[in-house]
């Protein structure tokens, strides 16, 4: 939470319609409809490496955005409201709120949904020149969502154990693994892929 709260209400550079513009952490409040059984969730703008990595990897991309949200509507709207206070300069940072809000979230965790999800939407021109849109969803149940980021480490460790030569040094792992291999690493978890 401390990492997330460090950018809440602070300016973020994001690519929109071919131009770099300023957004604000946890701003851009919007509602997103996930496939069942997840349903509707509030989302806010996040500061993540993807905002820099994806435009470099895909130079024809015109818009790259990243949002996240809480399972609790009330929790999300509280952080969104506090982000507005940071943006207005009434609070210097949300970081001091991380520990107390983390304790509160642990108390109320049994009362909120144990389901989480993520989605990636791609829009552009199809193979025949027509507008095309696809949304890829990953839905987790039974609080298995926090295990999803481990998939990349599992796949890459397996490749190393098999003797596959991988690039060395710190870098994004884009292009080093496939979605199917990633999902294979999550077998045994309540995680499913939904393509719309």
PyMOL commands that place a pseudoatom at each C-alpha (Angstrom):
pseudoatom trace, name=CA, resn=UNK, resi=1, chain=A, elem=C, hetatm=0, pos=[0.000, 0.000, 0.000]
pseudoatom trace, name=CA, resn=UNK, resi=2, chain=A, elem=C, hetatm=0, pos=[2.869, 2.362, 0.724]
pseudoatom trace, name=CA, resn=UNK, resi=3, chain=A, elem=C, hetatm=0, pos=[4.051, 2.058, -2.895]
pseudoatom trace, name=CA, resn=UNK, resi=4, chain=A, elem=C, hetatm=0, pos=[0.577, 2.848, -4.252]
pseudoatom trace, name=CA, resn=UNK, resi=5, chain=A, elem=C, hetatm=0, pos=[-0.014, 5.686, -1.816]
pseudoatom trace, name=CA, resn=UNK, resi=6, chain=A, elem=C, hetatm=0, pos=[3.312, 7.321, -2.775]
pseudoatom trace, name=CA, resn=UNK, resi=7, chain=A, elem=C, hetatm=0, pos=[1.818, 8.472, -6.120]
pseudoatom trace, name=CA, resn=UNK, resi=8, chain=A, elem=C, hetatm=0, pos=[-1.848, 8.979, -5.137]
pseudoatom trace, name=CA, resn=UNK, resi=9, chain=A, elem=C, hetatm=0, pos=[-2.842, 12.523, -6.129]
pseudoatom trace, name=CA, resn=UNK, resi=10, chain=A, elem=C, hetatm=0, pos=[0.565, 13.151, -7.760]
pseudoatom trace, name=CA, resn=UNK, resi=11, chain=A, elem=C, hetatm=0, pos=[1.122, 13.884, -11.490]
pseudoatom trace, name=CA, resn=UNK, resi=12, chain=A, elem=C, hetatm=0, pos=[1.736, 10.949, -13.842]
pseudoatom trace, name=CA, resn=UNK, resi=13, chain=A, elem=C, hetatm=0, pos=[2.738, 11.110, -17.522]
pseudoatom trace, name=CA, resn=UNK, resi=14, chain=A, elem=C, hetatm=0, pos=[0.555, 8.949, -19.741]
pseudoatom trace, name=CA, resn=UNK, resi=15, chain=A, elem=C, hetatm=0, pos=[0.142, 8.562, -23.492]
pseudoatom trace, name=CA, resn=UNK, resi=16, chain=A, elem=C, hetatm=0, pos=[-3.279, 9.632, -24.731]
pseudoatom trace, name=CA, resn=UNK, resi=17, chain=A, elem=C, hetatm=0, pos=[-4.239, 9.991, -28.413]
pseudoatom trace, name=CA, resn=UNK, resi=18, chain=A, elem=C, hetatm=0, pos=[-0.579, 10.133, -29.443]
pseudoatom trace, name=CA, resn=UNK, resi=19, chain=A, elem=C, hetatm=0, pos=[0.458, 12.847, -26.957]
pseudoatom trace, name=CA, resn=UNK, resi=20, chain=A, elem=C, hetatm=0, pos=[1.999, 12.658, -23.491]
pseudoatom trace, name=CA, resn=UNK, resi=21, chain=A, elem=C, hetatm=0, pos=[-0.402, 14.222, -20.993]
pseudoatom trace, name=CA, resn=UNK, resi=22, chain=A, elem=C, hetatm=0, pos=[-0.537, 14.608, -17.225]
pseudoatom trace, name=CA, resn=UNK, resi=23, chain=A, elem=C, hetatm=0, pos=[-2.928, 12.444, -15.226]
pseudoatom trace, name=CA, resn=UNK, resi=24, chain=A, elem=C, hetatm=0, pos=[-3.105, 12.130, -11.440]
pseudoatom trace, name=CA, resn=UNK, resi=25, chain=A, elem=C, hetatm=0, pos=[-2.608, 9.056, -9.318]
pseudoatom trace, name=CA, resn=UNK, resi=26, chain=A, elem=C, hetatm=0, pos=[-5.897, 7.409, -8.409]
pseudoatom trace, name=CA, resn=UNK, resi=27, chain=A, elem=C, hetatm=0, pos=[-7.754, 10.107, -10.367]
pseudoatom trace, name=CA, resn=UNK, resi=28, chain=A, elem=C, hetatm=0, pos=[-9.717, 9.500, -13.550]
pseudoatom trace, name=CA, resn=UNK, resi=29, chain=A, elem=C, hetatm=0, pos=[-12.469, 7.759, -11.590]
pseudoatom trace, name=CA, resn=UNK, resi=30, chain=A, elem=C, hetatm=0, pos=[-14.366, 5.317, -13.802]
pseudoatom trace, name=CA, resn=UNK, resi=31, chain=A, elem=C, hetatm=0, pos=[-16.567, 2.252, -13.484]
pseudoatom trace, name=CA, resn=UNK, resi=32, chain=A, elem=C, hetatm=0, pos=[-15.605, -0.958, -15.304]
pseudoatom trace, name=CA, resn=UNK, resi=33, chain=A, elem=C, hetatm=0, pos=[-17.778, -4.014, -15.965]
pseudoatom trace, name=CA, resn=UNK, resi=34, chain=A, elem=C, hetatm=0, pos=[-15.829, -7.238, -15.480]
pseudoatom trace, name=CA, resn=UNK, resi=35, chain=A, elem=C, hetatm=0, pos=[-17.222, -10.610, -16.604]
pseudoatom trace, name=CA, resn=UNK, resi=36, chain=A, elem=C, hetatm=0, pos=[-19.142, -12.656, -14.010]
pseudoatom trace, name=CA, resn=UNK, resi=37, chain=A, elem=C, hetatm=0, pos=[-18.743, -13.361, -11.210]
pseudoatom trace, name=CA, resn=UNK, resi=38, chain=A, elem=C, hetatm=0, pos=[-16.760, -10.143, -10.632]
pseudoatom trace, name=CA, resn=UNK, resi=39, chain=A, elem=C, hetatm=0, pos=[-19.153, -7.436, -11.852]
pseudoatom trace, name=CA, resn=UNK, resi=40, chain=A, elem=C, hetatm=0, pos=[-18.666, -3.675, -11.674]
pseudoatom trace, name=CA, resn=UNK, resi=41, chain=A, elem=C, hetatm=0, pos=[-15.640, -2.090, -9.969]
pseudoatom trace, name=CA, resn=UNK, resi=42, chain=A, elem=C, hetatm=0, pos=[-14.352, 1.449, -9.537]
pseudoatom trace, name=CA, resn=UNK, resi=43, chain=A, elem=C, hetatm=0, pos=[-10.953, 2.134, -11.118]
pseudoatom trace, name=CA, resn=UNK, resi=44, chain=A, elem=C, hetatm=0, pos=[-8.389, 4.906, -10.789]
pseudoatom trace, name=CA, resn=UNK, resi=45, chain=A, elem=C, hetatm=0, pos=[-5.206, 5.862, -12.644]
pseudoatom trace, name=CA, resn=UNK, resi=46, chain=A, elem=C, hetatm=0, pos=[-1.996, 4.152, -11.515]
pseudoatom trace, name=CA, resn=UNK, resi=47, chain=A, elem=C, hetatm=0, pos=[1.714, 4.883, -11.906]
pseudoatom trace, name=CA, resn=UNK, resi=48, chain=A, elem=C, hetatm=0, pos=[3.336, 1.695, -13.209]
pseudoatom trace, name=CA, resn=UNK, resi=49, chain=A, elem=C, hetatm=0, pos=[6.350, 0.880, -15.436]
pseudoatom trace, name=CA, resn=UNK, resi=50, chain=A, elem=C, hetatm=0, pos=[3.941, -0.254, -18.203]
pseudoatom trace, name=CA, resn=UNK, resi=51, chain=A, elem=C, hetatm=0, pos=[3.217, 3.419, -18.960]
pseudoatom trace, name=CA, resn=UNK, resi=52, chain=A, elem=C, hetatm=0, pos=[6.845, 3.785, -20.161]
pseudoatom trace, name=CA, resn=UNK, resi=53, chain=A, elem=C, hetatm=0, pos=[7.572, 0.225, -21.330]
pseudoatom trace, name=CA, resn=UNK, resi=54, chain=A, elem=C, hetatm=0, pos=[4.582, -0.343, -23.636]
pseudoatom trace, name=CA, resn=UNK, resi=55, chain=A, elem=C, hetatm=0, pos=[4.917, 2.820, -25.784]
pseudoatom trace, name=CA, resn=UNK, resi=56, chain=A, elem=C, hetatm=0, pos=[8.595, 1.967, -26.353]
pseudoatom trace, name=CA, resn=UNK, resi=57, chain=A, elem=C, hetatm=0, pos=[7.830, -1.651, -27.249]
pseudoatom trace, name=CA, resn=UNK, resi=58, chain=A, elem=C, hetatm=0, pos=[4.822, -0.733, -29.421]
pseudoatom trace, name=CA, resn=UNK, resi=59, chain=A, elem=C, hetatm=0, pos=[5.694, 2.630, -31.014]
pseudoatom trace, name=CA, resn=UNK, resi=60, chain=A, elem=C, hetatm=0, pos=[2.433, 2.776, -33.004]
pseudoatom trace, name=CA, resn=UNK, resi=61, chain=A, elem=C, hetatm=0, pos=[0.367, 2.733, -29.790]
pseudoatom trace, name=CA, resn=UNK, resi=62, chain=A, elem=C, hetatm=0, pos=[-1.531, 5.996, -29.417]
pseudoatom trace, name=CA, resn=UNK, resi=63, chain=A, elem=C, hetatm=0, pos=[-2.976, 5.508, -25.917]
pseudoatom trace, name=CA, resn=UNK, resi=64, chain=A, elem=C, hetatm=0, pos=[-1.580, 3.539, -22.977]
pseudoatom trace, name=CA, resn=UNK, resi=65, chain=A, elem=C, hetatm=0, pos=[-3.319, 3.717, -19.617]
pseudoatom trace, name=CA, resn=UNK, resi=66, chain=A, elem=C, hetatm=0, pos=[-3.332, 1.650, -16.444]
pseudoatom trace, name=CA, resn=UNK, resi=67, chain=A, elem=C, hetatm=0, pos=[-6.019, 1.609, -13.772]
pseudoatom trace, name=CA, resn=UNK, resi=68, chain=A, elem=C, hetatm=0, pos=[-6.608, -0.357, -10.593]
pseudoatom trace, name=CA, resn=UNK, resi=69, chain=A, elem=C, hetatm=0, pos=[-9.255, -0.531, -7.916]
pseudoatom trace, name=CA, resn=UNK, resi=70, chain=A, elem=C, hetatm=0, pos=[-10.263, -2.090, -4.628]
pseudoatom trace, name=CA, resn=UNK, resi=71, chain=A, elem=C, hetatm=0, pos=[-12.810, -4.839, -4.039]
pseudoatom trace, name=CA, resn=UNK, resi=72, chain=A, elem=C, hetatm=0, pos=[-14.556, -2.414, -1.673]
pseudoatom trace, name=CA, resn=UNK, resi=73, chain=A, elem=C, hetatm=0, pos=[-16.369, 0.494, -3.333]
pseudoatom trace, name=CA, resn=UNK, resi=74, chain=A, elem=C, hetatm=0, pos=[-16.139, 2.488, -0.089]
pseudoatom trace, name=CA, resn=UNK, resi=75, chain=A, elem=C, hetatm=0, pos=[-12.387, 1.877, 0.178]
pseudoatom trace, name=CA, resn=UNK, resi=76, chain=A, elem=C, hetatm=0, pos=[-11.800, 2.912, -3.423]
pseudoatom trace, name=CA, resn=UNK, resi=77, chain=A, elem=C, hetatm=0, pos=[-13.866, 6.087, -3.102]
pseudoatom trace, name=CA, resn=UNK, resi=78, chain=A, elem=C, hetatm=0, pos=[-12.086, 7.020, 0.151]
pseudoatom trace, name=CA, resn=UNK, resi=79, chain=A, elem=C, hetatm=0, pos=[-8.665, 6.796, -1.517]
pseudoatom trace, name=CA, resn=UNK, resi=80, chain=A, elem=C, hetatm=0, pos=[-10.007, 8.687, -4.556]
pseudoatom trace, name=CA, resn=UNK, resi=81, chain=A, elem=C, hetatm=0, pos=[-11.245, 11.489, -2.265]
pseudoatom trace, name=CA, resn=UNK, resi=82, chain=A, elem=C, hetatm=0, pos=[-7.915, 11.653, -0.434]
pseudoatom trace, name=CA, resn=UNK, resi=83, chain=A, elem=C, hetatm=0, pos=[-6.139, 11.764, -3.819]
pseudoatom trace, name=CA, resn=UNK, resi=84, chain=A, elem=C, hetatm=0, pos=[-8.143, 14.898, -4.581]
pseudoatom trace, name=CA, resn=UNK, resi=85, chain=A, elem=C, hetatm=0, pos=[-6.847, 16.485, -1.360]
pseudoatom trace, name=CA, resn=UNK, resi=86, chain=A, elem=C, hetatm=0, pos=[-3.245, 15.638, -2.336]
pseudoatom trace, name=CA, resn=UNK, resi=87, chain=A, elem=C, hetatm=0, pos=[-3.771, 17.024, -5.856]
pseudoatom trace, name=CA, resn=UNK, resi=88, chain=A, elem=C, hetatm=0, pos=[-5.198, 20.245, -4.364]
pseudoatom trace, name=CA, resn=UNK, resi=89, chain=A, elem=C, hetatm=0, pos=[-2.158, 20.567, -2.064]
pseudoatom trace, name=CA, resn=UNK, resi=90, chain=A, elem=C, hetatm=0, pos=[-4.178, 20.182, 1.158]
pseudoatom trace, name=CA, resn=UNK, resi=91, chain=A, elem=C, hetatm=0, pos=[-2.289, 16.970, 2.040]
pseudoatom trace, name=CA, resn=UNK, resi=92, chain=A, elem=C, hetatm=0, pos=[1.391, 16.549, 1.108]
pseudoatom trace, name=CA, resn=UNK, resi=93, chain=A, elem=C, hetatm=0, pos=[1.203, 12.774, 0.595]
pseudoatom trace, name=CA, resn=UNK, resi=94, chain=A, elem=C, hetatm=0, pos=[-0.987, 9.753, 1.258]
pseudoatom trace, name=CA, resn=UNK, resi=95, chain=A, elem=C, hetatm=0, pos=[1.989, 7.679, 2.454]
pseudoatom trace, name=CA, resn=UNK, resi=96, chain=A, elem=C, hetatm=0, pos=[1.288, 8.301, 6.180]
pseudoatom trace, name=CA, resn=UNK, resi=97, chain=A, elem=C, hetatm=0, pos=[-2.191, 6.774, 5.681]
pseudoatom trace, name=CA, resn=UNK, resi=98, chain=A, elem=C, hetatm=0, pos=[-0.800, 3.468, 4.337]
pseudoatom trace, name=CA, resn=UNK, resi=99, chain=A, elem=C, hetatm=0, pos=[-0.308, 1.662, 7.653]
pseudoatom trace, name=CA, resn=UNK, resi=100, chain=A, elem=C, hetatm=0, pos=[-3.591, 2.633, 9.329]
pseudoatom trace, name=CA, resn=UNK, resi=101, chain=A, elem=C, hetatm=0, pos=[-5.656, 1.992, 6.180]
pseudoatom trace, name=CA, resn=UNK, resi=102, chain=A, elem=C, hetatm=0, pos=[-3.881, -1.335, 5.684]
pseudoatom trace, name=CA, resn=UNK, resi=103, chain=A, elem=C, hetatm=0, pos=[-4.886, -2.375, 9.232]
pseudoatom trace, name=CA, resn=UNK, resi=104, chain=A, elem=C, hetatm=0, pos=[-8.492, -1.311, 8.606]
pseudoatom trace, name=CA, resn=UNK, resi=105, chain=A, elem=C, hetatm=0, pos=[-8.578, -3.192, 5.280]
pseudoatom trace, name=CA, resn=UNK, resi=106, chain=A, elem=C, hetatm=0, pos=[-7.437, -6.389, 7.039]
pseudoatom trace, name=CA, resn=UNK, resi=107, chain=A, elem=C, hetatm=0, pos=[-10.268, -6.041, 9.585]
pseudoatom trace, name=CA, resn=UNK, resi=108, chain=A, elem=C, hetatm=0, pos=[-12.928, -5.628, 6.908]
pseudoatom trace, name=CA, resn=UNK, resi=109, chain=A, elem=C, hetatm=0, pos=[-11.431, -8.115, 4.411]
pseudoatom trace, name=CA, resn=UNK, resi=110, chain=A, elem=C, hetatm=0, pos=[-13.857, -10.909, 5.406]
pseudoatom trace, name=CA, resn=UNK, resi=111, chain=A, elem=C, hetatm=0, pos=[-16.758, -8.563, 4.598]
pseudoatom trace, name=CA, resn=UNK, resi=112, chain=A, elem=C, hetatm=0, pos=[-15.703, -7.653, 1.041]
pseudoatom trace, name=CA, resn=UNK, resi=113, chain=A, elem=C, hetatm=0, pos=[-15.404, -9.733, -2.120]
pseudoatom trace, name=CA, resn=UNK, resi=114, chain=A, elem=C, hetatm=0, pos=[-12.743, -12.437, -2.362]
pseudoatom trace, name=CA, resn=UNK, resi=115, chain=A, elem=C, hetatm=0, pos=[-12.735, -11.949, -6.143]
pseudoatom trace, name=CA, resn=UNK, resi=116, chain=A, elem=C, hetatm=0, pos=[-10.366, -9.829, -8.194]
pseudoatom trace, name=CA, resn=UNK, resi=117, chain=A, elem=C, hetatm=0, pos=[-9.560, -9.299, -11.816]
pseudoatom trace, name=CA, resn=UNK, resi=118, chain=A, elem=C, hetatm=0, pos=[-7.544, -7.563, -14.431]
pseudoatom trace, name=CA, resn=UNK, resi=119, chain=A, elem=C, hetatm=0, pos=[-8.190, -6.722, -18.040]
pseudoatom trace, name=CA, resn=UNK, resi=120, chain=A, elem=C, hetatm=0, pos=[-6.273, -5.575, -21.096]
pseudoatom trace, name=CA, resn=UNK, resi=121, chain=A, elem=C, hetatm=0, pos=[-8.187, -3.877, -23.904]
pseudoatom trace, name=CA, resn=UNK, resi=122, chain=A, elem=C, hetatm=0, pos=[-6.623, -3.435, -27.323]
pseudoatom trace, name=CA, resn=UNK, resi=123, chain=A, elem=C, hetatm=0, pos=[-8.239, -1.237, -29.956]
pseudoatom trace, name=CA, resn=UNK, resi=124, chain=A, elem=C, hetatm=0, pos=[-7.055, -0.604, -33.475]
pseudoatom trace, name=CA, resn=UNK, resi=125, chain=A, elem=C, hetatm=0, pos=[-7.438, -1.743, -37.038]
pseudoatom trace, name=CA, resn=UNK, resi=126, chain=A, elem=C, hetatm=0, pos=[-8.116, -5.397, -37.830]
pseudoatom trace, name=CA, resn=UNK, resi=127, chain=A, elem=C, hetatm=0, pos=[-6.380, -7.424, -40.541]
pseudoatom trace, name=CA, resn=UNK, resi=128, chain=A, elem=C, hetatm=0, pos=[-8.873, -6.232, -43.154]
pseudoatom trace, name=CA, resn=UNK, resi=129, chain=A, elem=C, hetatm=0, pos=[-8.657, -2.571, -42.144]
pseudoatom trace, name=CA, resn=UNK, resi=130, chain=A, elem=C, hetatm=0, pos=[-11.833, -2.523, -40.046]
pseudoatom trace, name=CA, resn=UNK, resi=131, chain=A, elem=C, hetatm=0, pos=[-11.947, -1.187, -36.455]
pseudoatom trace, name=CA, resn=UNK, resi=132, chain=A, elem=C, hetatm=0, pos=[-11.250, -4.012, -34.030]
pseudoatom trace, name=CA, resn=UNK, resi=133, chain=A, elem=C, hetatm=0, pos=[-11.408, -4.284, -30.236]
pseudoatom trace, name=CA, resn=UNK, resi=134, chain=A, elem=C, hetatm=0, pos=[-10.602, -7.177, -27.909]
pseudoatom trace, name=CA, resn=UNK, resi=135, chain=A, elem=C, hetatm=0, pos=[-10.620, -7.358, -24.123]
pseudoatom trace, name=CA, resn=UNK, resi=136, chain=A, elem=C, hetatm=0, pos=[-8.651, -10.033, -22.298]
pseudoatom trace, name=CA, resn=UNK, resi=137, chain=A, elem=C, hetatm=0, pos=[-9.683, -10.645, -18.670]
pseudoatom trace, name=CA, resn=UNK, resi=138, chain=A, elem=C, hetatm=0, pos=[-8.124, -12.627, -15.872]
pseudoatom trace, name=CA, resn=UNK, resi=139, chain=A, elem=C, hetatm=0, pos=[-10.575, -13.349, -13.047]
pseudoatom trace, name=CA, resn=UNK, resi=140, chain=A, elem=C, hetatm=0, pos=[-9.422, -14.700, -9.668]
pseudoatom trace, name=CA, resn=UNK, resi=141, chain=A, elem=C, hetatm=0, pos=[-11.591, -16.069, -6.884]
pseudoatom trace, name=CA, resn=UNK, resi=142, chain=A, elem=C, hetatm=0, pos=[-10.977, -17.184, -3.282]
pseudoatom trace, name=CA, resn=UNK, resi=143, chain=A, elem=C, hetatm=0, pos=[-8.358, -14.416, -2.739]
pseudoatom trace, name=CA, resn=UNK, resi=144, chain=A, elem=C, hetatm=0, pos=[-6.018, -16.021, -5.297]
pseudoatom trace, name=CA, resn=UNK, resi=145, chain=A, elem=C, hetatm=0, pos=[-5.442, -12.697, -7.108]
pseudoatom trace, name=CA, resn=UNK, resi=146, chain=A, elem=C, hetatm=0, pos=[-2.290, -11.770, -5.140]
pseudoatom trace, name=CA, resn=UNK, resi=147, chain=A, elem=C, hetatm=0, pos=[-0.608, -14.964, -6.418]
pseudoatom trace, name=CA, resn=UNK, resi=148, chain=A, elem=C, hetatm=0, pos=[-0.961, -13.945, -10.082]
pseudoatom trace, name=CA, resn=UNK, resi=149, chain=A, elem=C, hetatm=0, pos=[2.218, -11.789, -10.254]
pseudoatom trace, name=CA, resn=UNK, resi=150, chain=A, elem=C, hetatm=0, pos=[4.253, -14.879, -9.272]
pseudoatom trace, name=CA, resn=UNK, resi=151, chain=A, elem=C, hetatm=0, pos=[3.479, -16.465, -12.656]
pseudoatom trace, name=CA, resn=UNK, resi=152, chain=A, elem=C, hetatm=0, pos=[6.299, -14.661, -14.480]
pseudoatom trace, name=CA, resn=UNK, resi=153, chain=A, elem=C, hetatm=0, pos=[8.887, -15.699, -11.893]
pseudoatom trace, name=CA, resn=UNK, resi=154, chain=A, elem=C, hetatm=0, pos=[7.689, -19.330, -12.060]
pseudoatom trace, name=CA, resn=UNK, resi=155, chain=A, elem=C, hetatm=0, pos=[7.895, -19.432, -15.873]
pseudoatom trace, name=CA, resn=UNK, resi=156, chain=A, elem=C, hetatm=0, pos=[11.312, -17.767, -16.004]
pseudoatom trace, name=CA, resn=UNK, resi=157, chain=A, elem=C, hetatm=0, pos=[12.723, -19.972, -13.200]
pseudoatom trace, name=CA, resn=UNK, resi=158, chain=A, elem=C, hetatm=0, pos=[11.444, -23.047, -15.054]
pseudoatom trace, name=CA, resn=UNK, resi=159, chain=A, elem=C, hetatm=0, pos=[13.148, -21.870, -18.261]
pseudoatom trace, name=CA, resn=UNK, resi=160, chain=A, elem=C, hetatm=0, pos=[16.445, -21.395, -16.377]
pseudoatom trace, name=CA, resn=UNK, resi=161, chain=A, elem=C, hetatm=0, pos=[16.104, -24.859, -14.796]
pseudoatom trace, name=CA, resn=UNK, resi=162, chain=A, elem=C, hetatm=0, pos=[15.627, -26.300, -18.309]
pseudoatom trace, name=CA, resn=UNK, resi=163, chain=A, elem=C, hetatm=0, pos=[18.844, -24.617, -19.455]
pseudoatom trace, name=CA, resn=UNK, resi=164, chain=A, elem=C, hetatm=0, pos=[17.204, -21.944, -21.614]
pseudoatom trace, name=CA, resn=UNK, resi=165, chain=A, elem=C, hetatm=0, pos=[19.509, -18.948, -22.078]
pseudoatom trace, name=CA, resn=UNK, resi=166, chain=A, elem=C, hetatm=0, pos=[17.787, -15.731, -21.002]
pseudoatom trace, name=CA, resn=UNK, resi=167, chain=A, elem=C, hetatm=0, pos=[19.029, -12.140, -21.250]
pseudoatom trace, name=CA, resn=UNK, resi=168, chain=A, elem=C, hetatm=0, pos=[20.850, -10.921, -18.152]
pseudoatom trace, name=CA, resn=UNK, resi=169, chain=A, elem=C, hetatm=0, pos=[20.360, -7.711, -16.179]
pseudoatom trace, name=CA, resn=UNK, resi=170, chain=A, elem=C, hetatm=0, pos=[17.343, -5.800, -14.994]
pseudoatom trace, name=CA, resn=UNK, resi=171, chain=A, elem=C, hetatm=0, pos=[14.707, -5.311, -17.696]
pseudoatom trace, name=CA, resn=UNK, resi=172, chain=A, elem=C, hetatm=0, pos=[11.000, -5.736, -18.386]
pseudoatom trace, name=CA, resn=UNK, resi=173, chain=A, elem=C, hetatm=0, pos=[10.148, -9.369, -19.168]
pseudoatom trace, name=CA, resn=UNK, resi=174, chain=A, elem=C, hetatm=0, pos=[8.141, -8.398, -22.267]
pseudoatom trace, name=CA, resn=UNK, resi=175, chain=A, elem=C, hetatm=0, pos=[8.645, -10.970, -24.993]
pseudoatom trace, name=CA, resn=UNK, resi=176, chain=A, elem=C, hetatm=0, pos=[10.251, -13.550, -22.673]
pseudoatom trace, name=CA, resn=UNK, resi=177, chain=A, elem=C, hetatm=0, pos=[7.127, -15.641, -22.025]
pseudoatom trace, name=CA, resn=UNK, resi=178, chain=A, elem=C, hetatm=0, pos=[3.717, -16.375, -23.505]
pseudoatom trace, name=CA, resn=UNK, resi=179, chain=A, elem=C, hetatm=0, pos=[0.268, -15.981, -21.974]
pseudoatom trace, name=CA, resn=UNK, resi=180, chain=A, elem=C, hetatm=0, pos=[-0.313, -19.740, -22.180]
pseudoatom trace, name=CA, resn=UNK, resi=181, chain=A, elem=C, hetatm=0, pos=[2.913, -20.483, -20.262]
pseudoatom trace, name=CA, resn=UNK, resi=182, chain=A, elem=C, hetatm=0, pos=[1.989, -17.825, -17.710]
pseudoatom trace, name=CA, resn=UNK, resi=183, chain=A, elem=C, hetatm=0, pos=[-1.456, -19.362, -17.187]
pseudoatom trace, name=CA, resn=UNK, resi=184, chain=A, elem=C, hetatm=0, pos=[0.076, -22.851, -16.952]
pseudoatom trace, name=CA, resn=UNK, resi=185, chain=A, elem=C, hetatm=0, pos=[2.146, -21.588, -14.010]
pseudoatom trace, name=CA, resn=UNK, resi=186, chain=A, elem=C, hetatm=0, pos=[-1.105, -20.606, -12.229]
pseudoatom trace, name=CA, resn=UNK, resi=187, chain=A, elem=C, hetatm=0, pos=[-2.761, -24.034, -12.507]
pseudoatom trace, name=CA, resn=UNK, resi=188, chain=A, elem=C, hetatm=0, pos=[-4.234, -25.083, -9.189]
pseudoatom trace, name=CA, resn=UNK, resi=189, chain=A, elem=C, hetatm=0, pos=[-5.408, -21.556, -8.444]
pseudoatom trace, name=CA, resn=UNK, resi=190, chain=A, elem=C, hetatm=0, pos=[-8.955, -20.266, -8.926]
pseudoatom trace, name=CA, resn=UNK, resi=191, chain=A, elem=C, hetatm=0, pos=[-7.917, -18.116, -11.904]
pseudoatom trace, name=CA, resn=UNK, resi=192, chain=A, elem=C, hetatm=0, pos=[-9.615, -18.087, -15.304]
pseudoatom trace, name=CA, resn=UNK, resi=193, chain=A, elem=C, hetatm=0, pos=[-9.099, -16.311, -18.608]
pseudoatom trace, name=CA, resn=UNK, resi=194, chain=A, elem=C, hetatm=0, pos=[-12.075, -14.655, -20.325]
pseudoatom trace, name=CA, resn=UNK, resi=195, chain=A, elem=C, hetatm=0, pos=[-11.742, -13.101, -23.791]
pseudoatom trace, name=CA, resn=UNK, resi=196, chain=A, elem=C, hetatm=0, pos=[-14.425, -10.684, -25.000]
for i in range(1, 196): cmd.bond("trace and resi %d" % i, "trace and resi %d" % (i + 1))
show_as sticks, trace
zoom trace
